Amino acid sequence: MIIKEAQGDLTKVVGAFTVYKFIKLIVTPFRQMDAYKFGIIDNKGNFLKKLDELTSDKERKSVDIFNRLIINLKKLIKKIPDPSLQAKLKNVATAMILIKEESEKIGADGDYVVSEIIKYLSTKGINIKEIEINNSFEELLKEHNNDE
């Protein structure tokens, strides 16, 4: 019983740390990110080097899956309310799945981490659930119009 309680507490700590790290990086300017310091991204988050061009472990770590996700989400958030964003936001759902999976790999509660990210994005005026519903509705309309 004590082991399960300890595991539950550890999961909460890891989850909270992951959310903290996510929020900290999402508000960090590109110029302060390690990937920028290594010349891997520019000041707008555009990738200047490909993964196979990276030579050191520090370079590779600065653009691991978590950091690439952050960089790409930051670029998406910067584009709001750009009309072309609708097509690009479909990647947010994929990003949330990746965050959930990566969080669970390190023992965190993936659902909790994703829910905290969604809460954070909502404070920035981004309603992920509404975007997903609107995109699905638009896709259904397109399919319906193509059938006619």
N, C-alpha and C positions, 0 to 999 in steps of 0.2 A: 504494500500500500504506500509506503514512504517513497519507494522508487518511482511509482506512477506520479505521485505528487511532485517529486523533484523533476521528472521529465516534463510535466505540465508547466512548471515554473520556468524551466529552461526554454521550452517552446515559446512561452510568452516573452522571455528576455530576447531570444534570437529574433522573434517576430518584431518586437519593438525596435531592436537595433537595425534590422533590415529596413523598416519604415523610416527610422531616423536617417539612415544612410541615403535612402532614396530621396527624402525631402531635402536633405543637405545638398546632395548633388544636383537636384533639379533646380535649385535656386542659385547654384554656383555659376558665375559667368564662365563662358567657354574659355576665356583667357586664363582662368585660374585652375583649369582642369589639367591633370597630368598629360592627357593626350595632346593638348595644345602645347604644353611645355616641351614635349618630345617632337613636335612638328608633324603630328599625325592628323590633326584637324586644324582648320583655320578659326578665326574669331567668330564665325557664324556656325560652326559645327560641321562644316563640310569636310569630308575625309580627303586628305592629301596623299596618304600612303595606303597601300593595300596590306592586308594582314600578312601575306607571304613576304612582304618587304621589311617586316619588323625583325630586328636582330636580337634585342635583349628581352629578358623576362619582364623587366619593368615596363617596356613599351607594350608588350602583349597584355600585361595586366591592366594597363591604362585603357585598353579597349576590349576587355573581356566582355562576355555577353551582357552582363549587368550594365557596364559603362556604355556599351553601344546602345543599349536600350534607353538609357538616360539621355544620351546625346540625341538620339532620334526623337524621343518624346519632347525634349527641349526645342528642337527644331519645329516640331508640329505645333507646340504651344505658342511659339513666336508668330506663327502664321494666322492665328485667330484674329479677326473674323474673316480671313481670306476665303472667298467663295470656293476656291479649288480645294479647300481643306476637306470637304465632305468625302472625296475619294480617298484621301490620304488617311483619314481617321479610322478607316477600316483596319489599319495596322495597329491601332490602339488595342483592339480586342485580342489580336495576336500577341501584342506586348504583354497584356495582362496575363495571358495563359503562360507565357514564358516566365514572367515574374513569379507566378504561382508555382510553377514547376521548379524553378531554381530555389525558391524559398523552401519548398518541401525537401529538396535535396540536402539542405543544410539543417533540416530539423524544425523549421518554422512552420507555423500554421498558414499555408498558402492562401486560404480564403480570407483570413484576417488581414494579411498583408495587402491583398488586392482591395479589400473593403476600405482600408486606411488610405490607399492611393486614390481610390475613387472619391473618398471624402475630401482629400487634399485638392484634387482637381476641381471638385465642385466649389471649393472656396475661391478658385481662380475663374469661376464662371463657366466651367466645362462640365456638362452633364453627359457622361459617357453613355448611360442607359438610354437617354433621349436620342443621342446620335445614332446608336446602334438600331433603335426602333425606326427612326427616320430613314436610315440607309436601307433597312430591310423592306420598309414600305415602298421606297422608291424603286428598289429592285423588283418587287412584285408588280408594281405598275408598269415598268418597262417590259417585263415578261408578258404581262397581260396585253399590252399594246402590240407587242410583236406577234402574239397569237391571233390577233384580229385581222 
